[in-house]
Amino acid sequence: MKLDVERYLQRIGYSGSTAPDERSLRAIHRAHLISVPFENLSVRAGEPIPLEEEALFEKIVVRRRGGFCYELNGLFASLLERLGFRVARLAGRVGVPGIAFDHLALRVDLDRPWLADVGFGDSFLDPLRLDVREAQPGGCGRRYRIDVDGDGLLLVREEEAGWQRQFRFSLESWPLSAFEPGCRYHRTSPHSSFTQKTVVSRATETGRITLSERRVIVTAGESRSESAVDDVAAVLREQFGIDDPALLRAVFGAGAIDSTAI
């Protein structure tokens, strides 16, 4: 199914201005992060993940699923381009040294360049200025900084222990197809964190809600709560809008899912 802009905007609950300007970028970026979860259920279920616009639209918009960076930023870039934004797909490395095309982030050029990213998980709600080296607010009281790192740039976030690495990246633009080897690695490699642990997470206006295996973690400002959950299906349905019994059985096991009221 081809990308339908109106249907995509409905998926993220957005009805404001779509003019290609800073105000719209901020609002659409935030709406996406609050509505579409970062999740690796397809990886854990052994599903294929084709990096093609029609397949991504069908999964994220029509089936109301989430995904990881290649999927979420891959489709978000297409939406922004349809709306008239100038977008470049950037390659990043999360780990040290990390694999090539380890992460997909976006550069959006307006009167000045911006870093957008709806596919990292726990990250900034509001786009960051790419041409600023001082600390910047990223939403929910957190600050980020983009440092020069050799011939590239390094995104760091402020934590109690100090500034922590998020990912290193360059400003070279790549087609989505260039990220296929990275996507395949994270979908299949036993060394990838995505094949080891199930995570479903989305931003809220005050923090984040995350399902990590069978534990729910809720953050809001400085507060954090964590609790075990028996009814995984209910959490996925009510908090993330994911209602797919076959997928959940493949990830969590028939016993855990069949015992819930699906």
C-alpha positions in Angstrom: 0.0 0.0 0.0 1.4 3.4 -1.0 2.0 6.1 1.6 -1.2 8.0 2.3 -0.3 11.2 4.1 -3.7 11.8 5.7 -3.9 8.2 7.0 -0.4 8.5 8.4 -1.2 11.8 10.2 -4.3 10.1 11.6 -2.1 7.3 12.9 0.0 9.7 14.9 -3.0 11.7 16.0 -1.8 14.9 14.3 -4.2 17.5 12.8 -2.1 20.7 13.0 -0.1 22.6 10.4 2.0 20.5 7.9 3.9 23.5 6.5 7.6 22.6 6.1 8.8 24.8 8.9 10.3 24.4 12.4 7.0 24.6 14.3 5.4 21.8 12.2 8.5 19.6 12.4 8.6 19.9 16.2 4.9 19.0 16.5 4.9 16.1 14.1 8.1 14.7 15.6 6.6 14.7 19.1 3.2 13.3 17.9 5.0 10.4 16.2 7.0 9.5 19.3 4.0 9.6 21.6 1.8 7.5 19.2 4.1 5.0 17.5 6.1 2.6 19.8 9.7 1.6 19.4 9.5 -2.2 19.5 11.3 -5.3 18.3 8.5 -7.8 18.3 9.1 -8.6 14.6 12.7 -9.5 15.4 11.7 -11.6 18.4 9.0 -13.4 16.3 11.4 -14.0 13.4 9.4 -12.0 11.0 11.0 -10.5 7.8 11.6 -6.7 7.9 11.6 -5.4 4.3 12.9 -1.8 4.1 10.4 -0.7 1.5 8.0 2.2 1.8 4.9 0.2 1.0 5.7 -2.5 3.5 6.6 -0.1 6.2 3.4 1.9 5.7 1.4 -1.3 5.9 3.0 -2.4 9.1 3.2 0.9 11.0 0.1 2.7 9.8 -2.3 0.1 8.6 -1.5 -2.6 11.2 -0.7 0.0 13.8 2.6 -1.5 14.8 5.9 0.1 15.7 9.4 -0.9 14.8 13.0 0.0 15.3 15.1 2.8 13.7 15.3 1.5 10.1 11.5 1.2 10.0 10.4 4.2 12.0 12.8 6.8 10.7 12.7 5.2 7.2 8.9 5.8 7.0 9.0 9.1 8.9 11.5 10.4 6.3 9.1 9.6 3.5 6.2 11.4 5.4 8.3 14.5 5.8 9.4 14.5 2.2 5.7 14.2 1.1 5.0 17.3 3.2 7.8 19.3 1.5 10.6 18.9 4.0 14.2 18.3 2.7 15.4 15.2 4.5 18.7 13.2 4.5 19.1 9.7 5.9 22.1 9.6 8.2 24.1 6.5 9.3 25.1 6.2 13.0 26.9 3.9 15.3 25.5 3.2 18.8 28.2 0.9 20.1 31.9 1.3 20.2 33.1 0.6 17.6 29.6 -0.6 16.4 28.7 -1.9 13.0 28.3 0.2 9.9 24.7 1.5 9.5 24.1 0.6 13.1 21.5 3.4 13.4 19.4 5.5 11.0 18.7 9.1 12.0 17.5 12.1 9.9 18.8 15.5 9.0 16.0 18.0 8.1 17.1 21.2 6.4 15.0 24.3 7.0 16.6 27.7 7.5 19.1 25.7 9.5 19.8 22.0 9.8 18.0 19.8 12.4 18.5 16.3 13.8 15.3 14.3 13.9 15.0 10.8 15.3 11.7 8.9 16.0 13.5 5.5 16.1 16.0 5.4 18.9 13.7 4.6 21.8 14.5 6.6 24.9 15.7 9.8 23.3 14.8 13.4 22.6 11.1 14.4 22.0 12.0 17.6 20.2 14.4 17.8 17.2 17.8 19.2 17.9 19.7 21.9 16.0 22.6 20.3 14.2 24.7 23.5 14.0 24.7 24.1 17.8 27.4 22.6 20.1 26.0 23.8 23.4 23.5 21.8 25.5 19.9 21.8 24.1 16.6 20.8 25.7 15.1 17.7 24.2 11.9 17.6 26.1 10.8 16.2 29.5 13.6 18.1 31.3 16.4 16.3 29.6 19.3 17.9 27.8 21.4 16.8 24.8 24.5 18.0 23.1 26.1 17.3 19.7 29.9 17.3 19.8 32.4 17.2 17.0 34.1 13.8 17.1 36.9 13.6 14.5 35.3 13.6 11.1 31.9 13.0 12.5 29.5 14.1 15.2 28.6 12.5 18.6 25.2 12.8 20.2 25.3 12.7 24.0 22.7 13.1 26.7 22.9 14.4 30.2 22.6 11.9 33.0 23.3 12.0 36.7 26.6 10.3 36.0 27.5 13.0 33.4 27.2 13.2 29.6 26.6 9.7 28.1 27.1 8.6 24.5 24.0 8.0 22.5 25.4 7.5 19.0 28.1 8.8 16.6 27.0 9.8 13.1 28.1 11.6 10.0 26.2 14.0 7.7 26.6 11.9 4.6 23.2 11.1 3.0 22.3 7.5 2.2 19.3 5.8 0.5 17.2 3.6 2.7 18.5 0.5 0.9 22.0 1.2 2.3 20.7 0.3 5.7 19.6 -3.2 4.7 22.8 -5.0 6.0 22.5 -3.2 9.4 18.8 -4.2 9.6 19.6 -7.8 8.7 22.3 -7.9 11.4 20.0 -6.6 14.1 17.2 -8.9 13.0 19.3 -12.1 13.0 22.6 -11.7 14.9 22.9 -13.3 18.4 25.2 -10.4 19.2 22.5 -7.8 18.6 20.6 -6.6 21.7 17.4 -6.8 19.6 17.5 -10.6 19.3 18.2 -11.0 23.1 15.4 -9.1 24.8 11.9 -8.0 24.0 11.2 -4.3 24.4 8.2 -2.1 23.5 8.4 1.6 24.4 6.8 4.9 23.6 7.2 8.5 24.8 4.6 10.3 26.9 4.3 14.0 27.5 6.0 13.6 30.8 8.3 10.7 30.3 8.1 7.2 28.9 6.3 3.8 29.3 8.2 0.6 28.5 7.4 -3.1 28.4 10.7 -4.9 29.0 10.1 -8.6 28.8 7.3 -8.9 31.3 8.0 -5.8 33.3 6.4 -2.4 32.9 8.6 0.7 33.5 7.0 4.1 33.8 9.0 7.3 34.1 7.6 10.8 34.6 10.0 13.6 35.3 12.3 12.4 38.2 9.9 9.5 39.2 10.2 5.9 38.1 8.1 2.9 38.8 8.6 -0.7 37.8 6.3 -3.7 38.2 5.9 -7.2 36.9 2.9 -7.9 34.6 1.0 -11.1 34.0 -1.3 -9.9 31.3 1.2 -8.9 28.6 -1.5 -8.8 25.9 -3.6 -6.3 27.8 -0.5 -4.0 28.3 0.4 -4.1 24.6 -3.2 -3.5 23.6 -4.0 -0.7 26.1 -0.7 1.1 26.2 0.8 0.5 22.8 -2.2 -0.2 20.6 -0.8 -3.6 19.5 -3.4 -6.4 19.3 -2.0 -9.3 17.3 -2.5 -12.7 19.1 -0.4 -14.7 16.6 2.5 -12.3 17.0 2.3 -12.2 20.8 2.2 -16.0 21.0 5.3 -16.2 18.8 7.1 -13.8 21.1 5.8 -14.6 24.6 4.7 -18.1 24.2 1.3 -19.7 23.9 0.7 -20.2 27.6 1.3 -16.5 28.5 -1.0 -15.2 25.7 -3.7 -17.9 25.8 -4.2 -17.3 29.5 -5.3 -13.6 28.8 -8.5 -12.3 27.6 -7.7 -11.5 24.0 
